[in-house]
Amino acid sequence: MILSNIDSDCTIVWNSEEIVLPQYDSLFVPFASKKITIKQGAHLLVSNPRKD
């Protein structure tokens, strides 16, 4: 999955690690990740390709 931040900076929690995703940056999240949490509100564009 690819998360693209199209708004203000936000914080994402993934595997107990806090990651700041700056405005207009993107983050790759591996398919095996079970859960991610967005701590601060943001507008994210999510690209989630199918697994064949």
mmCIF file of the N, C-alpha and C atoms, coordinates in Angstrom:
data_MODEL
# 
_entry.id   MODEL 
# 
loop_
_atom_site.group_PDB 
_atom_site.id 
_atom_site.type_symbol 
_atom_site.label_atom_id 
_atom_site.label_alt_id 
_atom_site.label_comp_id 
_atom_site.label_asym_id 
_atom_site.label_entity_id 
_atom_site.label_seq_id 
_atom_site.pdbx_PDB_ins_code 
_atom_site.Cartn_x 
_atom_site.Cartn_y 
_atom_site.Cartn_z 
_atom_site.occupancy 
_atom_site.B_iso_or_equiv 
_atom_site.pdbx_formal_charge 
_atom_site.auth_seq_id 
_atom_site.auth_comp_id 
_atom_site.auth_asym_id 
_atom_site.auth_atom_id 
_atom_site.pdbx_PDB_model_num 
ATOM 1   N N  . MET A 1 1  ? 0.854  -1.160  0.000  1.00 0.00 ? 1  MET A N  1 
ATOM 2   C CA . MET A 1 1  ? 0.000  0.000   0.000  1.00 0.00 ? 1  MET A CA 1 
ATOM 3   C C  . MET A 1 1  ? 0.903  1.227   0.000  1.00 0.00 ? 1  MET A C  1 
ATOM 4   N N  . ILE A 1 2  ? 0.476  2.254   -0.705 1.00 0.00 ? 2  ILE A N  1 
ATOM 5   C CA . ILE A 1 2  ? 1.201  3.520   -0.715 1.00 0.00 ? 2  ILE A CA 1 
ATOM 6   C C  . ILE A 1 2  ? 0.269  4.599   -0.188 1.00 0.00 ? 2  ILE A C  1 
ATOM 7   N N  . LEU A 1 3  ? 0.730  5.327   0.835  1.00 0.00 ? 3  LEU A N  1 
ATOM 8   C CA . LEU A 1 3  ? -0.025 6.437   1.395  1.00 0.00 ? 3  LEU A CA 1 
ATOM 9   C C  . LEU A 1 3  ? 0.617  7.730   0.924  1.00 0.00 ? 3  LEU A C  1 
ATOM 10  N N  . SER A 1 4  ? -0.140 8.585   0.291  1.00 0.00 ? 4  SER A N  1 
ATOM 11  C CA . SER A 1 4  ? 0.349  9.883   -0.155 1.00 0.00 ? 4  SER A CA 1 
ATOM 12  C C  . SER A 1 4  ? -0.388 10.965  0.616  1.00 0.00 ? 4  SER A C  1 
ATOM 13  N N  . ASN A 1 5  ? 0.357  11.803  1.307  1.00 0.00 ? 5  ASN A N  1 
ATOM 14  C CA . ASN A 1 5  ? -0.220 12.849  2.131  1.00 0.00 ? 5  ASN A CA 1 
ATOM 15  C C  . ASN A 1 5  ? -0.494 14.078  1.265  1.00 0.00 ? 5  ASN A C  1 
ATOM 16  N N  . ILE A 1 6  ? -1.760 14.425  1.098  1.00 0.00 ? 6  ILE A N  1 
ATOM 17  C CA . ILE A 1 6  ? -2.125 15.559  0.252  1.00 0.00 ? 6  ILE A CA 1 
ATOM 18  C C  . ILE A 1 6  ? -2.581 16.759  1.082  1.00 0.00 ? 6  ILE A C  1 
ATOM 19  N N  . ASP A 1 7  ? -2.309 16.709  2.389  1.00 0.00 ? 7  ASP A N  1 
ATOM 20  C CA . ASP A 1 7  ? -2.710 17.798  3.278  1.00 0.00 ? 7  ASP A CA 1 
ATOM 21  C C  . ASP A 1 7  ? -1.539 18.131  4.198  1.00 0.00 ? 7  ASP A C  1 
ATOM 22  N N  . SER A 1 8  ? -1.801 18.566  5.411  1.00 0.00 ? 8  SER A N  1 
ATOM 23  C CA . SER A 1 8  ? -0.748 18.944  6.350  1.00 0.00 ? 8  SER A CA 1 
ATOM 24  C C  . SER A 1 8  ? -0.037 17.715  6.918  1.00 0.00 ? 8  SER A C  1 
ATOM 25  N N  . ASP A 1 9  ? 1.107  17.958  7.568  1.00 0.00 ? 9  ASP A N  1 
ATOM 26  C CA . ASP A 1 9  ? 1.884  16.870  8.165  1.00 0.00 ? 9  ASP A CA 1 
ATOM 27  C C  . ASP A 1 9  ? 1.010  16.028  9.084  1.00 0.00 ? 9  ASP A C  1 
ATOM 28  N N  . CYS A 1 10 ? 1.276  14.731  9.127  1.00 0.00 ? 10 CYS A N  1 
ATOM 29  C CA . CYS A 1 10 ? 0.549  13.847  10.030 1.00 0.00 ? 10 CYS A CA 1 
ATOM 30  C C  . CYS A 1 10 ? 1.510  12.826  10.603 1.00 0.00 ? 10 CYS A C  1 
ATOM 31  N N  . THR A 1 11 ? 1.092  12.169  11.658 1.00 0.00 ? 11 THR A N  1 
ATOM 32  C CA . THR A 1 11 ? 1.891  11.128  12.298 1.00 0.00 ? 11 THR A CA 1 
ATOM 33  C C  . THR A 1 11 ? 1.184  9.796   12.129 1.00 0.00 ? 11 THR A C  1 
ATOM 34  N N  . ILE A 1 12 ? 1.943  8.802   11.691 1.00 0.00 ? 12 ILE A N  1 
ATOM 35  C CA . ILE A 1 12 ? 1.416  7.458   11.492 1.00 0.00 ? 12 ILE A CA 1 
ATOM 36  C C  . ILE A 1 12 ? 2.133  6.526   12.448 1.00 0.00 ? 12 ILE A C  1 
ATOM 37  N N  . VAL A 1 13 ? 1.385  5.666   13.143 1.00 0.00 ? 13 VAL A N  1 
ATOM 38  C CA . VAL A 1 13 ? 1.978  4.680   14.034 1.00 0.00 ? 13 VAL A CA 1 
ATOM 39  C C  . VAL A 1 13 ? 1.918  3.332   13.332 1.00 0.00 ? 13 VAL A C  1 
ATOM 40  N N  . TRP A 1 14 ? 3.081  2.705   13.243 1.00 0.00 ? 14 TRP A N  1 
ATOM 41  C CA . TRP A 1 14 ? 3.201  1.440   12.518 1.00 0.00 ? 14 TRP A CA 1 
ATOM 42  C C  . TRP A 1 14 ? 4.221  0.581   13.260 1.00 0.00 ? 14 TRP A C  1 
ATOM 43  N N  . ASN A 1 15 ? 3.837  -0.575  13.713 1.00 0.00 ? 15 ASN A N  1 
ATOM 44  C CA . ASN A 1 15 ? 4.715  -1.472  14.480 1.00 0.00 ? 15 ASN A CA 1 
ATOM 45  C C  . ASN A 1 15 ? 5.320  -0.755  15.679 1.00 0.00 ? 15 ASN A C  1 
ATOM 46  N N  . SER A 1 16 ? 4.520  -0.003  16.413 1.00 0.00 ? 16 SER A N  1 
ATOM 47  C CA . SER A 1 16 ? 4.922  0.756   17.610 1.00 0.00 ? 16 SER A CA 1 
ATOM 48  C C  . SER A 1 16 ? 5.931  1.866   17.320 1.00 0.00 ? 16 SER A C  1 
ATOM 49  N N  . GLU A 1 17 ? 6.092  2.236   16.074 1.00 0.00 ? 17 GLU A N  1 
ATOM 50  C CA . GLU A 1 17 ? 7.005  3.321   15.692 1.00 0.00 ? 17 GLU A CA 1 
ATOM 51  C C  . GLU A 1 17 ? 6.193  4.481   15.131 1.00 0.00 ? 17 GLU A C  1 
ATOM 52  N N  . GLU A 1 18 ? 6.503  5.703   15.574 1.00 0.00 ? 18 GLU A N  1 
ATOM 53  C CA . GLU A 1 18 ? 5.822  6.885   15.064 1.00 0.00 ? 18 GLU A CA 1 
ATOM 54  C C  . GLU A 1 18 ? 6.601  7.443   13.880 1.00 0.00 ? 18 GLU A C  1 
ATOM 55  N N  . ILE A 1 19 ? 5.906  7.632   12.784 1.00 0.00 ? 19 ILE A N  1 
ATOM 56  C CA . ILE A 1 19 ? 6.518  8.137   11.552 1.00 0.00 ? 19 ILE A CA 1 
ATOM 57  C C  . ILE A 1 19 ? 5.794  9.420   11.163 1.00 0.00 ? 19 ILE A C  1 
ATOM 58  N N  . VAL A 1 20 ? 6.543  10.501  11.019 1.00 0.00 ? 20 VAL A N  1 
ATOM 59  C CA . VAL A 1 20 ? 5.955  11.754  10.561 1.00 0.00 ? 20 VAL A CA 1 
ATOM 60  C C  . VAL A 1 20 ? 5.939  11.728  9.036  1.00 0.00 ? 20 VAL A C  1 
ATOM 61  N N  . LEU A 1 21 ? 4.764  11.919  8.481  1.00 0.00 ? 21 LEU A N  1 
ATOM 62  C CA . LEU A 1 21 ? 4.611  11.961  7.029  1.00 0.00 ? 21 LEU A CA 1 
ATOM 63  C C  . LEU A 1 21 ? 4.351  13.408  6.636  1.00 0.00 ? 21 LEU A C  1 
ATOM 64  N N  . PRO A 1 22 ? 5.381  14.092  6.115  1.00 0.00 ? 22 PRO A N  1 
ATOM 65  C CA . PRO A 1 22 ? 5.226  15.493  5.762  1.00 0.00 ? 22 PRO A CA 1 
ATOM 66  C C  . PRO A 1 22 ? 4.241  15.688  4.607  1.00 0.00 ? 22 PRO A C  1 
ATOM 67  N N  . GLN A 1 23 ? 3.755  16.899  4.500  1.00 0.00 ? 23 GLN A N  1 
ATOM 68  C CA . GLN A 1 23 ? 2.830  17.262  3.425  1.00 0.00 ? 23 GLN A CA 1 
ATOM 69  C C  . GLN A 1 23 ? 3.460  16.939  2.073  1.00 0.00 ? 23 GLN A C  1 
ATOM 70  N N  . TYR A 1 24 ? 2.702  16.315  1.198  1.00 0.00 ? 24 TYR A N  1 
ATOM 71  C CA . TYR A 1 24 ? 3.063  15.944  -0.174 1.00 0.00 ? 24 TYR A CA 1 
ATOM 72  C C  . TYR A 1 24 ? 4.088  14.817  -0.270 1.00 0.00 ? 24 TYR A C  1 
ATOM 73  N N  . ASP A 1 25 ? 4.395  14.130  0.831  1.00 0.00 ? 25 ASP A N  1 
ATOM 74  C CA . ASP A 1 25 ? 5.274  12.970  0.780  1.00 0.00 ? 25 ASP A CA 1 
ATOM 75  C C  . ASP A 1 25 ? 4.439  11.700  0.753  1.00 0.00 ? 25 ASP A C  1 
ATOM 76  N N  . SER A 1 26 ? 5.111  10.586  0.441  1.00 0.00 ? 26 SER A N  1 
ATOM 77  C CA . SER A 1 26 ? 4.438  9.287   0.376  1.00 0.00 ? 26 SER A CA 1 
ATOM 78  C C  . SER A 1 26 ? 5.170  8.289   1.245  1.00 0.00 ? 26 SER A C  1 
ATOM 79  N N  . LEU A 1 27 ? 4.449  7.242   1.652  1.00 0.00 ? 27 LEU A N  1 
ATOM 80  C CA . LEU A 1 27 ? 5.005  6.198   2.496  1.00 0.00 ? 27 LEU A CA 1 
ATOM 81  C C  . LEU A 1 27 ? 4.562  4.854   1.936  1.00 0.00 ? 27 LEU A C  1 
ATOM 82  N N  . PHE A 1 28 ? 5.506  3.943   1.779  1.00 0.00 ? 28 PHE A N  1 
ATOM 83  C CA . PHE A 1 28 ? 5.203  2.581   1.338  1.00 0.00 ? 28 PHE A CA 1 
ATOM 84  C C  . PHE A 1 28 ? 4.955  1.714   2.559  1.00 0.00 ? 28 PHE A C  1 
ATOM 85  N N  . VAL A 1 29 ? 3.824  1.024   2.593  1.00 0.00 ? 29 VAL A N  1 
ATOM 86  C CA . VAL A 1 29 ? 3.482  0.120   3.689  1.00 0.00 ? 29 VAL A CA 1 
ATOM 87  C C  . VAL A 1 29 ? 3.450  -1.292  3.109  1.00 0.00 ? 29 VAL A C  1 
ATOM 88  N N  . PRO A 1 30 ? 4.319  -2.194  3.584  1.00 0.00 ? 30 PRO A N  1 
ATOM 89  C CA . PRO A 1 30 ? 4.352  -3.558  3.056  1.00 0.00 ? 30 PRO A CA 1 
ATOM 90  C C  . PRO A 1 30 ? 3.012  -4.277  3.218  1.00 0.00 ? 30 PRO A C  1 
ATOM 91  N N  . PHE A 1 31 ? 2.731  -5.190  2.329  1.00 0.00 ? 31 PHE A N  1 
ATOM 92  C CA . PHE A 1 31 ? 1.484  -5.942  2.325  1.00 0.00 ? 31 PHE A CA 1 
ATOM 93  C C  . PHE A 1 31 ? 1.280  -6.701  3.641  1.00 0.00 ? 31 PHE A C  1 
ATOM 94  N N  . ALA A 1 32 ? 2.365  -7.170  4.251  1.00 0.00 ? 32 ALA A N  1 
ATOM 95  C CA . ALA A 1 32 ? 2.276  -7.975  5.467  1.00 0.00 ? 32 ALA A CA 1 
ATOM 96  C C  . ALA A 1 32 ? 1.906  -7.155  6.707  1.00 0.00 ? 32 ALA A C  1 
ATOM 97  N N  . SER A 1 33 ? 1.902  -5.843  6.618  1.00 0.00 ? 33 SER A N  1 
ATOM 98  C CA . SER A 1 33 ? 1.551  -5.015  7.777  1.00 0.00 ? 33 SER A CA 1 
ATOM 99  C C  . SER A 1 33 ? 0.095  -5.237  8.150  1.00 0.00 ? 33 SER A C  1 
ATOM 100 N N  . LYS A 1 34 ? -0.144 -5.425  9.425  1.00 0.00 ? 34 LYS A N  1 
ATOM 101 C CA . LYS A 1 34 ? -1.492 -5.723  9.876  1.00 0.00 ? 34 LYS A CA 1 
ATOM 102 C C  . LYS A 1 34 ? -2.288 -4.468  10.202 1.00 0.00 ? 34 LYS A C  1 
ATOM 103 N N  . LYS A 1 35 ? -1.629 -3.461  10.812 1.00 0.00 ? 35 LYS A N  1 
ATOM 104 C CA . LYS A 1 35 ? -2.374 -2.302  11.274 1.00 0.00 ? 35 LYS A CA 1 
ATOM 105 C C  . LYS A 1 35 ? -1.497 -1.059  11.243 1.00 0.00 ? 35 LYS A C  1 
ATOM 106 N N  . ILE A 1 36 ? -2.060 0.035   10.750 1.00 0.00 ? 36 ILE A N  1 
ATOM 107 C CA . ILE A 1 36 ? -1.423 1.336   10.857 1.00 0.00 ? 36 ILE A CA 1 
ATOM 108 C C  . ILE A 1 36 ? -2.457 2.284   11.452 1.00 0.00 ? 36 ILE A C  1 
ATOM 109 N N  . THR A 1 37 ? -1.995 3.276   12.188 1.00 0.00 ? 37 THR A N  1 
ATOM 110 C CA . THR A 1 37 ? -2.874 4.231   12.835 1.00 0.00 ? 37 THR A CA 1 
ATOM 111 C C  . THR A 1 37 ? -2.430 5.638   12.473 1.00 0.00 ? 37 THR A C  1 
ATOM 112 N N  . ILE A 1 38 ? -3.369 6.491   12.107 1.00 0.00 ? 38 ILE A N  1 
ATOM 113 C CA . ILE A 1 38 ? -3.081 7.889   11.835 1.00 0.00 ? 38 ILE A CA 1 
ATOM 114 C C  . ILE A 1 38 ? -3.405 8.667   13.096 1.00 0.00 ? 38 ILE A C  1 
ATOM 115 N N  . LYS A 1 39 ? -2.372 9.250   13.724 1.00 0.00 ? 39 LYS A N  1 
ATOM 116 C CA . LYS A 1 39 ? -2.572 9.940   14.997 1.00 0.00 ? 39 LYS A CA 1 
ATOM 117 C C  . LYS A 1 39 ? -3.190 11.318  14.824 1.00 0.00 ? 39 LYS A C  1 
ATOM 118 N N  . GLN A 1 40 ? -2.772 12.053  13.813 1.00 0.00 ? 40 GLN A N  1 
ATOM 119 C CA . GLN A 1 40 ? -3.301 13.387  13.585 1.00 0.00 ? 40 GLN A CA 1 
ATOM 120 C C  . GLN A 1 40 ? -4.083 13.356  12.282 1.00 0.00 ? 40 GLN A C  1 
ATOM 121 N N  . GLY A 1 41 ? -5.162 14.093  12.237 1.00 0.00 ? 41 GLY A N  1 
ATOM 122 C CA . GLY A 1 41 ? -5.995 14.096  11.043 1.00 0.00 ? 41 GLY A CA 1 
ATOM 123 C C  . GLY A 1 41 ? -5.232 14.569  9.816  1.00 0.00 ? 41 GLY A C  1 
ATOM 124 N N  . ALA A 1 42 ? -5.501 13.950  8.706  1.00 0.00 ? 42 ALA A N  1 
ATOM 125 C CA . ALA A 1 42 ? -4.863 14.315  7.435  1.00 0.00 ? 42 ALA A CA 1 
ATOM 126 C C  . ALA A 1 42 ? -5.714 13.771  6.298  1.00 0.00 ? 42 ALA A C  1 
ATOM 127 N N  . HIS A 1 43 ? -5.439 14.236  5.128  1.00 0.00 ? 43 HIS A N  1 
ATOM 128 C CA . HIS A 1 43 ? -6.071 13.696  3.923  1.00 0.00 ? 43 HIS A CA 1 
ATOM 129 C C  . HIS A 1 43 ? -5.018 12.872  3.202  1.00 0.00 ? 43 HIS A C  1 
ATOM 130 N N  . LEU A 1 44 ? -5.264 11.570  3.130  1.00 0.00 ? 44 LEU A N  1 
ATOM 131 C CA . LEU A 1 44 ? -4.316 10.659  2.502  1.00 0.00 ? 44 LEU A CA 1 
ATOM 132 C C  . LEU A 1 44 ? -4.936 10.028  1.266  1.00 0.00 ? 44 LEU A C  1 
ATOM 133 N N  . LEU A 1 45 ? -4.127 9.894   0.247  1.00 0.00 ? 45 LEU A N  1 
ATOM 134 C CA . LEU A 1 45 ? -4.510 9.158   -0.946 1.00 0.00 ? 45 LEU A CA 1 
ATOM 135 C C  . LEU A 1 45 ? -3.915 7.769   -0.786 1.00 0.00 ? 45 LEU A C  1 
ATOM 136 N N  . VAL A 1 46 ? -4.750 6.741   -0.829 1.00 0.00 ? 46 VAL A N  1 
ATOM 137 C CA . VAL A 1 46 ? -4.313 5.366   -0.608 1.00 0.00 ? 46 VAL A CA 1 
ATOM 138 C C  . VAL A 1 46 ? -4.305 4.612   -1.924 1.00 0.00 ? 46 VAL A C  1 
ATOM 139 N N  . SER A 1 47 ? -3.141 4.061   -2.275 1.00 0.00 ? 47 SER A N  1 
ATOM 140 C CA . SER A 1 47 ? -3.024 3.209   -3.451 1.00 0.00 ? 47 SER A CA 1 
ATOM 141 C C  . SER A 1 47 ? -2.801 1.793   -2.944 1.00 0.00 ? 47 SER A C  1 
ATOM 142 N N  . ASN A 1 48 ? -3.745 0.918   -3.246 1.00 0.00 ? 48 ASN A N  1 
ATOM 143 C CA . ASN A 1 48 ? -3.694 -0.440  -2.726 1.00 0.00 ? 48 ASN A CA 1 
ATOM 144 C C  . ASN A 1 48 ? -3.848 -1.425  -3.873 1.00 0.00 ? 48 ASN A C  1 
ATOM 145 N N  . PRO A 1 49 ? -2.719 -1.809  -4.497 1.00 0.00 ? 49 PRO A N  1 
ATOM 146 C CA . PRO A 1 49 ? -2.826 -2.751  -5.616 1.00 0.00 ? 49 PRO A CA 1 
ATOM 147 C C  . PRO A 1 49 ? -3.290 -4.128  -5.156 1.00 0.00 ? 49 PRO A C  1 
ATOM 148 N N  . ARG A 1 50 ? -3.921 -4.838  -6.033 1.00 0.00 ? 50 ARG A N  1 
ATOM 149 C CA . ARG A 1 50 ? -4.400 -6.185  -5.715 1.00 0.00 ? 50 ARG A CA 1 
ATOM 150 C C  . ARG A 1 50 ? -3.225 -7.153  -5.601 1.00 0.00 ? 50 ARG A C  1 
ATOM 151 N N  . LYS A 1 51 ? -3.400 -8.136  -4.756 1.00 0.00 ? 51 LYS A N  1 
ATOM 152 C CA . LYS A 1 51 ? -2.414 -9.208  -4.657 1.00 0.00 ? 51 LYS A CA 1 
ATOM 153 C C  . LYS A 1 51 ? -2.955 -10.380 -5.477 1.00 0.00 ? 51 LYS A C  1 
ATOM 154 N N  . ASP A 1 52 ? -2.247 -10.738 -6.523 1.00 0.00 ? 52 ASP A N  1 
ATOM 155 C CA . ASP A 1 52 ? -2.688 -11.848 -7.383 1.00 0.00 ? 52 ASP A CA 1 
ATOM 156 C C  . ASP A 1 52 ? -1.948 -13.113 -7.081 1.00 0.00 ? 52 ASP A C  1 
# 
